[in-house]
Protein backbone atom coordinates (compact mmCIF):
# COMPACT_ATOMS: atom_id res chain seq x y z
CA UNK A 1 0.00 0.00 0.00
CA UNK A 2 1.32 3.46 -0.92
CA UNK A 3 2.12 5.98 1.80
CA UNK A 4 -0.70 8.29 0.67
CA UNK A 5 -3.20 5.43 0.96
CA UNK A 6 -1.96 4.63 4.46
CA UNK A 7 -2.37 8.28 5.45
CA UNK A 8 -5.92 8.36 4.09
CA UNK A 9 -6.73 5.15 5.97
CA UNK A 10 -5.26 6.69 9.12
CA UNK A 11 -7.46 9.76 8.79
CA UNK A 12 -10.52 7.54 8.30
CA UNK A 13 -9.42 5.47 11.28
CA UNK A 14 -9.24 8.64 13.39
CA UNK A 15 -12.79 9.52 12.34
CA UNK A 16 -13.95 6.04 13.30
CA UNK A 17 -12.09 6.18 16.64
CA UNK A 18 -13.70 9.51 17.57
CA UNK A 19 -17.14 8.20 16.64
CA UNK A 20 -16.64 5.04 18.75
CA UNK A 21 -15.61 7.19 21.71
CA UNK A 22 -18.70 9.37 21.25
CA UNK A 23 -21.08 6.42 20.99
CA UNK A 24 -19.37 4.11 23.47
CA UNK A 25 -19.98 1.21 21.11
CA UNK A 26 -18.48 -0.20 17.92
CA UNK A 27 -21.93 -1.26 16.72
CA UNK A 28 -23.52 2.18 17.18
CA UNK A 29 -20.49 3.83 15.56
CA UNK A 30 -20.81 1.44 12.60
CA UNK A 31 -24.51 2.26 12.27
CA UNK A 32 -23.91 6.02 12.25
CA UNK A 33 -21.02 5.78 9.78
CA UNK A 34 -22.89 3.30 7.59
CA UNK A 35 -20.00 0.87 7.89
CA UNK A 36 -20.09 -2.77 8.85
CA UNK A 37 -19.04 -3.56 12.41
CA UNK A 38 -16.12 -5.55 10.98
CA UNK A 39 -14.96 -2.47 9.02
CA UNK A 40 -15.12 -0.30 12.14
CA UNK A 41 -13.09 -2.91 14.02
CA UNK A 42 -10.47 -3.00 11.25
CA UNK A 43 -10.08 0.79 11.30
CA UNK A 44 -9.65 0.71 15.07
CA UNK A 45 -7.05 -2.05 14.78
CA UNK A 46 -5.25 -0.04 12.06
CA UNK A 47 -5.01 3.00 14.35
CA UNK A 48 -3.80 0.99 17.33
CA UNK A 49 -1.17 -0.78 15.22
CA UNK A 50 -0.03 2.42 13.52
CA UNK A 51 0.69 4.17 16.84
CA UNK A 52 1.42 1.02 18.89
CA UNK A 53 -1.05 1.95 21.60
CA UNK A 54 -4.22 0.40 22.98
CA UNK A 55 -7.08 2.88 22.76
CA UNK A 56 -9.95 1.01 24.41
CA UNK A 57 -10.46 -1.50 27.14
CA UNK A 58 -12.99 -3.95 25.75
CA UNK A 59 -15.09 -6.75 27.23
CA UNK A 60 -18.34 -8.38 26.25
CA UNK A 61 -20.47 -5.67 27.89
CA UNK A 62 -18.77 -2.33 27.23
CA UNK A 63 -15.70 -0.46 26.02
CA UNK A 64 -13.89 2.40 27.71
CA UNK A 65 -10.97 4.60 26.79
CA UNK A 66 -7.56 3.72 28.15
CA UNK A 67 -5.48 6.59 29.60
CA UNK A 68 -3.54 6.63 26.32
CA UNK A 69 -6.87 6.55 24.44
CA UNK A 70 -8.07 9.66 26.29
CA UNK A 71 -4.96 11.56 25.16
CA UNK A 72 -5.23 10.14 21.65
CA UNK A 73 -8.87 11.26 21.46
CA UNK A 74 -7.85 14.88 22.09
CA UNK A 75 -5.13 14.66 19.45
CA UNK A 76 -7.41 13.03 16.87
CA UNK A 77 -10.21 15.55 17.46
CA UNK A 78 -7.69 18.35 16.95
CA UNK A 79 -6.32 16.79 13.75
CA UNK A 80 -9.82 16.29 12.34
CA UNK A 81 -10.76 19.85 13.24
CA UNK A 82 -7.67 21.15 11.44
CA UNK A 83 -8.55 19.00 8.46
CA UNK A 84 -12.05 20.49 8.37
CA UNK A 85 -10.59 24.02 8.51
CA UNK A 86 -8.24 23.15 5.66
CA UNK A 87 -11.13 21.93 3.53
CA UNK A 88 -13.05 25.13 4.33
CA UNK A 89 -10.03 27.16 3.25
CA UNK A 90 -9.75 25.15 0.03
CA UNK A 91 -13.45 25.64 -0.69
CA UNK A 92 -13.06 29.39 -0.13
CA UNK A 93 -9.97 29.58 -2.32
CA UNK A 94 -11.77 27.70 -5.10
CA UNK A 95 -14.31 30.56 -5.25
CA UNK A 96 -11.78 33.41 -5.03
CA UNK A 97 -8.54 34.42 -6.68
CA UNK A 98 -7.58 35.82 -10.07
CA UNK A 99 -8.44 34.46 -13.51
CA UNK A 100 -5.82 35.48 -16.08
CA UNK A 101 -7.15 35.69 -19.63
CA UNK A 102 -5.73 36.89 -22.94
CA UNK A 103 -7.61 37.86 -26.11
CA UNK A 104 -7.80 40.54 -28.78
CA UNK A 105 -9.29 43.98 -28.14
CA UNK A 106 -11.98 43.39 -30.79
CA UNK A 107 -13.31 40.31 -28.99
CA UNK A 108 -13.25 42.08 -25.65
CA UNK A 109 -15.24 45.03 -26.97
CA UNK A 110 -17.67 42.90 -28.98
CA UNK A 111 -19.09 41.02 -25.99
CA UNK A 112 -16.46 39.34 -23.87
CA UNK A 113 -16.53 42.36 -21.55
CA UNK A 114 -20.23 41.80 -20.83
CA UNK A 115 -19.66 38.08 -20.40
CA UNK A 116 -16.97 38.73 -17.77
CA UNK A 117 -19.25 41.11 -15.90
CA UNK A 118 -22.04 38.52 -15.91
CA UNK A 119 -19.72 35.88 -14.46
CA UNK A 120 -18.45 38.32 -11.84
CA UNK A 121 -22.01 39.00 -10.70
CA UNK A 122 -22.27 35.30 -9.87
CA UNK A 123 -18.78 35.19 -8.31
CA UNK A 124 -18.16 38.64 -6.80
CA UNK A 125 -14.89 37.63 -5.12
CA UNK A 126 -13.21 36.69 -8.40
CA UNK A 127 -10.70 39.08 -9.96
CA UNK A 128 -9.83 39.20 -13.65
CA UNK A 129 -6.52 40.07 -15.27
CA UNK A 130 -7.10 40.50 -19.01
CA UNK A 131 -4.18 40.88 -21.42
CA UNK A 132 -5.42 42.42 -24.69
CA UNK A 133 -3.21 41.44 -27.60
CA UNK A 134 -3.55 39.87 -31.03
CA UNK A 135 -0.26 38.06 -30.49
CA UNK A 136 -0.22 34.41 -29.47
CA UNK A 137 0.73 34.42 -25.80
CA UNK A 138 2.47 31.35 -24.37
CA UNK A 139 0.06 30.39 -21.61
CA UNK A 140 2.62 28.51 -19.54
CA UNK A 141 5.46 31.05 -19.79
CA UNK A 142 3.11 33.94 -18.99
CA UNK A 143 1.11 32.01 -16.36
CA UNK A 144 -2.17 32.60 -18.19
CA UNK A 145 -5.21 30.49 -17.38
CA UNK A 146 -7.08 30.94 -20.67
CA UNK A 147 -6.89 32.45 -24.12
CA UNK A 148 -9.50 33.21 -26.78
CA UNK A 149 -7.99 32.60 -30.19
CA UNK A 150 -9.10 32.30 -33.77
CA UNK A 151 -7.28 29.06 -34.44
CA UNK A 152 -7.81 25.39 -35.12
CA UNK A 153 -4.32 24.27 -34.10
CA UNK A 154 -2.68 24.73 -30.73
CA UNK A 155 0.60 23.64 -29.22
CA UNK A 156 0.97 20.26 -27.57
CA UNK A 157 -0.36 20.23 -24.03
CA UNK A 158 -3.15 22.71 -24.78
CA UNK A 159 -6.87 22.17 -25.24
CA UNK A 160 -8.89 24.22 -27.76
CA UNK A 161 -12.68 24.29 -27.30
CA UNK A 162 -14.64 25.96 -30.15
CA UNK A 163 -17.04 28.54 -28.69
CA UNK A 164 -18.11 30.84 -31.57
CA UNK A 165 -18.17 31.09 -35.36
CA UNK A 166 -17.13 34.47 -36.77
CA UNK A 167 -18.62 35.40 -40.15
CA UNK A 168 -16.80 37.92 -42.32
CA UNK A 169 -18.05 40.49 -44.86
CA UNK A 170 -16.23 42.29 -47.67
CA UNK A 171 -16.94 46.00 -47.47
CA UNK A 172 -15.68 49.49 -48.23
CA UNK A 173 -16.61 53.12 -47.58
CA UNK A 174 -18.97 54.71 -50.17
CA UNK A 175 -16.42 57.48 -50.88
CA UNK A 176 -13.74 54.95 -51.75
CA UNK A 177 -16.05 52.97 -54.02
CA UNK A 178 -17.17 56.14 -55.78
CA UNK A 179 -13.60 56.69 -56.97
CA UNK A 180 -13.29 53.25 -58.57
CA UNK A 181 -15.07 51.11 -61.14
CA UNK A 182 -17.66 48.65 -59.85
CA UNK A 183 -16.18 45.72 -57.96
CA UNK A 184 -18.17 42.71 -59.15
CA UNK A 185 -15.65 39.84 -59.03
CA UNK A 186 -12.75 39.03 -56.69
CA UNK A 187 -10.39 38.78 -59.66
CA UNK A 188 -10.56 42.61 -59.70
CA UNK A 189 -9.09 42.92 -56.19
CA UNK A 190 -5.60 43.59 -57.56
CA UNK A 191 -6.99 46.89 -58.89
CA UNK A 192 -8.11 47.99 -55.40
CA UNK A 193 -6.36 48.97 -52.20
CA UNK A 194 -6.95 46.06 -49.84
CA UNK A 195 -6.93 46.35 -46.07
CA UNK A 196 -5.81 42.98 -44.75
CA UNK A 197 -4.92 41.06 -41.65
CA UNK A 198 -1.22 40.31 -41.57
CA UNK A 199 -1.97 36.56 -41.70
CA UNK A 200 -3.98 36.96 -44.93
CA UNK A 201 -2.24 39.76 -46.80
CA UNK A 202 -1.32 37.96 -50.04
CA UNK A 203 -4.66 36.45 -50.99
CA UNK A 204 -8.22 35.96 -49.79
CA UNK A 205 -10.00 32.63 -50.04
CA UNK A 206 -13.56 33.12 -51.29
CA UNK A 207 -16.45 30.76 -52.00
CA UNK A 208 -18.76 31.30 -54.93
CA UNK A 209 -22.48 30.45 -54.96
CA UNK A 210 -21.58 26.81 -55.69
CA UNK A 211 -19.36 26.88 -52.58
CA UNK A 212 -16.21 26.28 -54.60
CA UNK A 213 -13.23 27.93 -52.84
CA UNK A 214 -10.59 29.84 -54.74
CA UNK A 215 -7.66 32.00 -53.68
CA UNK A 216 -7.57 35.52 -55.13
CA UNK A 217 -4.38 37.64 -54.98
CA UNK A 218 -4.53 41.04 -53.32
CA UNK A 219 -3.04 44.50 -53.58
CA UNK A 220 -2.50 44.87 -49.84
CA UNK A 221 -1.81 48.52 -49.05
CA UNK A 222 -2.46 48.31 -45.30
CA UNK A 223 -2.10 45.30 -43.05
CA UNK A 224 -2.26 44.86 -39.30
CA UNK A 225 -2.69 42.16 -36.69
CA UNK A 226 -5.44 44.22 -35.00
CA UNK A 227 -9.02 44.12 -36.32
CA UNK A 228 -9.78 47.58 -34.96
CA UNK A 229 -6.95 49.04 -37.02
CA UNK A 230 -8.36 47.41 -40.15
CA UNK A 231 -11.82 48.76 -39.35
CA UNK A 232 -10.43 52.26 -38.79
CA UNK A 233 -8.78 52.31 -42.21
CA UNK A 234 -11.91 50.94 -43.90
CA UNK A 235 -14.33 53.39 -42.29
CA UNK A 236 -11.98 56.19 -43.35
CA UNK A 237 -12.24 55.25 -47.05
CA UNK A 238 -8.79 53.69 -47.44
CA UNK A 239 -9.79 50.55 -49.31
CA UNK A 240 -11.65 47.23 -49.34
CA UNK A 241 -11.56 45.12 -46.19
CA UNK A 242 -12.71 41.73 -44.99
CA UNK A 243 -14.14 42.41 -41.53
CA UNK A 244 -16.23 40.53 -38.95
CA UNK A 245 -19.92 40.92 -39.75
CA UNK A 246 -20.65 41.63 -36.08
CA UNK A 247 -18.29 44.60 -36.16
CA UNK A 248 -19.70 46.32 -39.26
CA UNK A 249 -23.40 45.41 -39.12
CA UNK A 250 -24.53 48.84 -37.87
CA UNK A 251 -22.32 50.63 -40.42
CA UNK A 252 -23.88 48.59 -43.23
CA UNK A 253 -27.40 49.39 -42.00
CA UNK A 254 -26.64 53.13 -41.80
CA UNK A 255 -24.78 53.23 -45.13
CA UNK A 256 -21.43 54.18 -43.61
CA UNK A 257 -20.01 51.06 -45.26
CA UNK A 258 -21.20 49.12 -48.31
CA UNK A 259 -20.95 45.39 -48.77
CA UNK A 260 -19.08 44.29 -51.90
CA UNK A 261 -18.71 40.89 -53.54
CA UNK A 262 -22.06 39.87 -52.05
CA UNK A 263 -22.18 36.77 -54.29
CA UNK A 264 -19.03 35.47 -52.62
CA UNK A 265 -18.34 34.50 -49.04
CA UNK A 266 -15.29 34.09 -46.84
CA UNK A 267 -14.69 30.98 -44.72
CA UNK A 268 -16.11 31.25 -41.22
CA UNK A 269 -13.46 31.66 -38.54
CA UNK A 270 -13.60 29.49 -35.44
CA UNK A 271 -13.04 31.21 -32.11
CA UNK A 272 -11.67 28.74 -29.58
CA UNK A 273 -11.16 28.79 -25.85
CA UNK A 274 -7.61 27.62 -25.22
CA UNK A 275 -6.25 26.44 -21.89
CA UNK A 276 -3.54 24.25 -20.48
CA UNK A 277 -4.42 20.58 -20.40
CA UNK A 278 -3.76 19.51 -16.85
CA UNK A 279 -5.44 17.73 -14.01
CA UNK A 280 -6.83 19.48 -10.98
CA UNK A 281 -7.85 22.73 -12.65
CA UNK A 282 -9.13 25.03 -9.89
CA UNK A 283 -12.88 24.70 -9.60
CA UNK A 284 -13.43 28.37 -10.38
CA UNK A 285 -11.49 27.99 -13.65
CA UNK A 286 -13.61 24.97 -14.54
CA UNK A 287 -16.75 26.98 -13.78
CA UNK A 288 -15.53 29.91 -15.88
CA UNK A 289 -14.73 27.63 -18.82
CA UNK A 290 -18.22 26.12 -18.59
CA UNK A 291 -19.73 29.62 -18.36
CA UNK A 292 -17.91 30.81 -21.49
CA UNK A 293 -18.87 27.70 -23.45
CA UNK A 294 -22.52 28.23 -22.52
CA UNK A 295 -22.83 32.02 -22.72
CA UNK A 296 -20.08 33.61 -24.83
CA UNK A 297 -21.84 32.98 -28.13
CA UNK A 298 -24.89 34.89 -26.82
CA UNK A 299 -22.85 37.93 -25.77
CA UNK A 300 -20.84 38.03 -29.00
CA UNK A 301 -24.08 37.99 -31.01
CA UNK A 302 -25.90 40.44 -28.74
CA UNK A 303 -26.89 43.83 -30.13
CA UNK A 304 -25.26 46.71 -28.23
C-alpha positions in Angstrom: 0.0 0.0 0.0 1.3 3.5 -0.9 2.1 6.0 1.8 -0.7 8.3 0.7 -3.2 5.4 1.0 -2.0 4.6 4.5 -2.4 8.3 5.4 -5.9 8.4 4.1 -6.7 5.1 6.0 -5.3 6.7 9.1 -7.5 9.8 8.8 -10.5 7.5 8.3 -9.4 5.5 11.3 -9.2 8.6 13.4 -12.8 9.5 12.3 -14.0 6.0 13.3 -12.1 6.2 16.6 -13.7 9.5 17.6 -17.1 8.2 16.6 -16.6 5.0 18.8 -15.6 7.2 21.7 -18.7 9.4 21.2 -21.1 6.4 21.0 -19.4 4.1 23.5 -20.0 1.2 21.1 -18.5 -0.2 17.9 -21.9 -1.3 16.7 -23.5 2.2 17.2 -20.5 3.8 15.6 -20.8 1.4 12.6 -24.5 2.3 12.3 -23.9 6.0 12.2 -21.0 5.8 9.8 -22.9 3.3 7.6 -20.0 0.9 7.9 -20.1 -2.8 8.8 -19.0 -3.6 12.4 -16.1 -5.5 11.0 -15.0 -2.5 9.0 -15.1 -0.3 12.1 -13.1 -2.9 14.0 -10.5 -3.0 11.2 -10.1 0.8 11.3 -9.6 0.7 15.1 -7.0 -2.1 14.8 -5.3 0.0 12.1 -5.0 3.0 14.3 -3.8 1.0 17.3 -1.2 -0.8 15.2 0.0 2.4 13.5 0.7 4.2 16.8 1.4 1.0 18.9 -1.1 2.0 21.6 -4.2 0.4 23.0 -7.1 2.9 22.8 -9.9 1.0 24.4 -10.5 -1.5 27.1 -13.0 -4.0 25.8 -15.1 -6.7 27.2 -18.3 -8.4 26.3 -20.5 -5.7 27.9 -18.8 -2.3 27.2 -15.7 -0.5 26.0 -13.9 2.4 27.7 -11.0 4.6 26.8 -7.6 3.7 28.2 -5.5 6.6 29.6 -3.5 6.6 26.3 -6.9 6.5 24.4 -8.1 9.7 26.3 -5.0 11.6 25.2 -5.2 10.1 21.6 -8.9 11.3 21.5 -7.9 14.9 22.1 -5.1 14.7 19.5 -7.4 13.0 16.9 -10.2 15.5 17.5 -7.7 18.3 17.0 -6.3 16.8 13.7 -9.8 16.3 12.3 -10.8 19.9 13.2 -7.7 21.1 11.4 -8.5 19.0 8.5 -12.0 20.5 8.4 -10.6 24.0 8.5 -8.2 23.1 5.7 -11.1 21.9 3.5 -13.1 25.1 4.3 -10.0 27.2 3.2 -9.7 25.1 0.0 -13.4 25.6 -0.7 -13.1 29.4 -0.1 -10.0 29.6 -2.3 -11.8 27.7 -5.1 -14.3 30.6 -5.2 -11.8 33.4 -5.0 -8.5 34.4 -6.7 -7.6 35.8 -10.1 -8.4 34.5 -13.5 -5.8 35.5 -16.1 -7.2 35.7 -19.6 -5.7 36.9 -22.9 -7.6 37.9 -26.1 -7.8 40.5 -28.8 -9.3 44.0 -28.1 -12.0 43.4 -30.8 -13.3 40.3 -29.0 -13.2 42.1 -25.6 -15.2 45.0 -27.0 -17.7 42.9 -29.0 -19.1 41.0 -26.0 -16.5 39.3 -23.9 -16.5 42.4 -21.5 -20.2 41.8 -20.8 -19.7 38.1 -20.4 -17.0 38.7 -17.8 -19.3 41.1 -15.9 -22.0 38.5 -15.9 -19.7 35.9 -14.5 -18.4 38.3 -11.8 -22.0 39.0 -10.7 -22.3 35.3 -9.9 -18.8 35.2 -8.3 -18.2 38.6 -6.8 -14.9 37.6 -5.1 -13.2 36.7 -8.4 -10.7 39.1 -10.0 -9.8 39.2 -13.7 -6.5 40.1 -15.3 -7.1 40.5 -19.0 -4.2 40.9 -21.4 -5.4 42.4 -24.7 -3.2 41.4 -27.6 -3.6 39.9 -31.0 -0.3 38.1 -30.5 -0.2 34.4 -29.5 0.7 34.4 -25.8 2.5 31.4 -24.4 0.1 30.4 -21.6 2.6 28.5 -19.5 5.5 31.0 -19.8 3.1 33.9 -19.0 1.1 32.0 -16.4 -2.2 32.6 -18.2 -5.2 30.5 -17.4 -7.1 30.9 -20.7 -6.9 32.5 -24.1 -9.5 33.2 -26.8 -8.0 32.6 -30.2 -9.1 32.3 -33.8 -7.3 29.1 -34.4 -7.8 25.4 -35.1 -4.3 24.3 -34.1 -2.7 24.7 -30.7 0.6 23.6 -29.2 1.0 20.3 -27.6 -0.4 20.2 -24.0 -3.2 22.7 -24.8 -6.9 22.2 -25.2 -8.9 24.2 -27.8 -12.7 24.3 -27.3 -14.6 26.0 -30.1 -17.0 28.5 -28.7 -18.1 30.8 -31.6 -18.2 31.1 -35.4 -17.1 34.5 -36.8 -18.6 35.4 -40.1 -16.8 37.9 -42.3 -18.0 40.5 -44.9 -16.2 42.3 -47.7 -16.9 46.0 -47.5 -15.7 49.5 -48.2 -16.6 53.1 -47.6 -19.0 54.7 -50.2 -16.4 57.5 -50.9 -13.7 55.0 -51.8 -16.1 53.0 -54.0 -17.2 56.1 -55.8 -13.6 56.7 -57.0 -13.3 53.3 -58.6 -15.1 51.1 -61.1 -17.7 48.7 -59.8 -16.2 45.7 -58.0 -18.2 42.7 -59.2 -15.7 39.8 -59.0 -12.8 39.0 -56.7 -10.4 38.8 -59.7 -10.6 42.6 -59.7 -9.1 42.9 -56.2 -5.6 43.6 -57.6 -7.0 46.9 -58.9 -8.1 48.0 -55.4 -6.4 49.0 -52.2 -7.0 46.1 -49.8 -6.9 46.3 -46.1 -5.8 43.0 -44.8 -4.9 41.1 -41.6 -1.2 40.3 -41.6 -2.0 36.6 -41.7 -4.0 37.0 -44.9 -2.2 39.8 -46.8 -1.3 38.0 -50.0 -4.7 36.5 -51.0 -8.2 36.0 -49.8 -10.0 32.6 -50.0 -13.6 33.1 -51.3 -16.4 30.8 -52.0 -18.8 31.3 -54.9 -22.5 30.5 -55.0 -21.6 26.8 -55.7 -19.4 26.9 -52.6 -16.2 26.3 -54.6 -13.2 27.9 -52.8 -10.6 29.8 -54.7 -7.7 32.0 -53.7 -7.6 35.5 -55.1 -4.4 37.6 -55.0 -4.5 41.0 -53.3 -3.0 44.5 -53.6 -2.5 44.9 -49.8 -1.8 48.5 -49.1 -2.5 48.3 -45.3 -2.1 45.3 -43.0 -2.3 44.9 -39.3 -2.7 42.2 -36.7 -5.4 44.2 -35.0 -9.0 44.1 -36.3 -9.8 47.6 -35.0 -6.9 49.0 -37.0 -8.4 47.4 -40.2 -11.8 48.8 -39.3 -10.4 52.3 -38.8 -8.8 52.3 -42.2 -11.9 50.9 -43.9 -14.3 53.4 -42.3 -12.0 56.2 -43.4 -12.2 55.3 -47.0 -8.8 53.7 -47.4 -9.8 50.5 -49.3 -11.7 47.2 -49.3 -11.6 45.1 -46.2 -12.7 41.7 -45.0 -14.1 42.4 -41.5 -16.2 40.5 -39.0 -19.9 40.9 -39.7 -20.6 41.6 -36.1 -18.3 44.6 -36.2 -19.7 46.3 -39.3 -23.4 45.4 -39.1 -24.5 48.8 -37.9 -22.3 50.6 -40.4 -23.9 48.6 -43.2 -27.4 49.4 -42.0 -26.6 53.1 -41.8 -24.8 53.2 -45.1 -21.4 54.2 -43.6 -20.0 51.1 -45.3 -21.2 49.1 -48.3 -20.9 45.4 -48.8 -19.1 44.3 -51.9 -18.7 40.9 -53.5 -22.1 39.9 -52.1 -22.2 36.8 -54.3 -19.0 35.5 -52.6 -18.3 34.5 -49.0 -15.3 34.1 -46.8 -14.7 31.0 -44.7 -16.1 31.3 -41.2 -13.5 31.7 -38.5 -13.6 29.5 -35.4 -13.0 31.2 -32.1 -11.7 28.7 -29.6 -11.2 28.8 -25.8 -7.6 27.6 -25.2 -6.3 26.4 -21.9 -3.5 24.2 -20.5 -4.4 20.6 -20.4 -3.8 19.5 -16.9 -5.4 17.7 -14.0 -6.8 19.5 -11.0 -7.9 22.7 -12.7 -9.1 25.0 -9.9 -12.9 24.7 -9.6 -13.4 28.4 -10.4 -11.5 28.0 -13.7 -13.6 25.0 -14.5 -16.8 27.0 -13.8 -15.5 29.9 -15.9 -14.7 27.6 -18.8 -18.2 26.1 -18.6 -19.7 29.6 -18.4 -17.9 30.8 -21.5 -18.9 27.7 -23.5 -22.5 28.2 -22.5 -22.8 32.0 -22.7 -20.1 33.6 -24.8 -21.8 33.0 -28.1 -24.9 34.9 -26.8 -22.8 37.9 -25.8 -20.8 38.0 -29.0 -24.1 38.0 -31.0 -25.9 40.4 -28.7 -26.9 43.8 -30.1 -25.3 46.7 -28.2 
